Amino acid sequence: MAYGDFNGDKAVDFVTATSSNSNSKVIKIYLFDKSTDDFLVIYPCNPVHCYGSDTTIVNIIPVDINYDGMQDIIYITYESTSNTYTVNTLIQT
């Protein structure tokens, strides 16, 4: 889990990454909605397209990669078949 302001509303949001043995890999961003005092969950990446079947998400880091004032996400994956780590990015547009 990591924290940041992902939608620019000056409220603290958070992001989680889940990897399990059943290969259900999901990155979720929880955006805080001040009007309802609750979180709206968004999925920035479809697991079928972003991760291989032998891939595990090992870390997530919120950071403004391109200096546009929006929090982006760096996520690190491990692929067991090739024994490699990969640094990936999700850039907000």
N, C-alpha and C positions, 0 to 999 in steps of 0.2 A: 504494500500500500504506500502511496505517496500523495502529497498534498500540493495544491496549487490553485490558482484562479484561472480556470480553463475557458470561461466565457466573458471575462472582463467586467464582471459586476461588483468587484471588490469583496465578494464573499468567498470563503474558503471552500473549495471543491476537493474531491479526492479521486484517485484512480487506483484500480486494483487489476491484478493479473492473476489468472487462475490456470494452473496446469495440473492435470491429474493423470493417473495411470490409464484412464479410459480415453486419453487423448482429447479431452474437452478443454480446449485452450481458448480463453476469453479475456480480452482487455475491456474493462468497463470504466466509464467516467461517470461519476456521480456529481451532478451540478446542483448546487443548493438554490432553491427557489425561495426568495425572501417572502413572497406573498402567501405561500402555503406552509412555510417552515418545514419543508420536506425536500427530498432529493429526487431529481429526475435522472434516470439512468440512460446513458447513450452508449452505443457500441461502435467505436470508431473503425473497427476492422472486422470483416467477416472471416472467422477462423478457417474456413475452407480455402480462402484465397491467400491468407497471410502466413500460415504455418504449415509445415510438412507434418506427416503423420508421426514421425519420430522426433518431433521438435518439442522442447519444453521452454516456457518463458521463465527465465531465472532472475530477471531484475527489470524494474521500470524506473525511469528518471524523468520527472517533468522539468523542462528547460525551454527557454525561448531560443531555438536554434538559429532562426533567420532574423532575429532582432526586429520583429514586426509588432511586438507588444502582446502577442498571443502565446500562451503556454503550448508547447509541442511536447511530444513524448519520445524519449529514446527507450527502446526496450531491447534487452539482450536475450538471445535464445541459444539453446544448446541442442545440437542434433546428435543423437546417440549413434546413428549408423556411421557417421563420418567422424565422430568425436571432435566436433568443431563448435566454437562459439561465434555468434554473429551479432553485430550491432545493427539495429534496425531503427527507422524513424517513422513517426506519424506526424506530419506537418499540418497544422491548421491552416485553412484557407479562408 
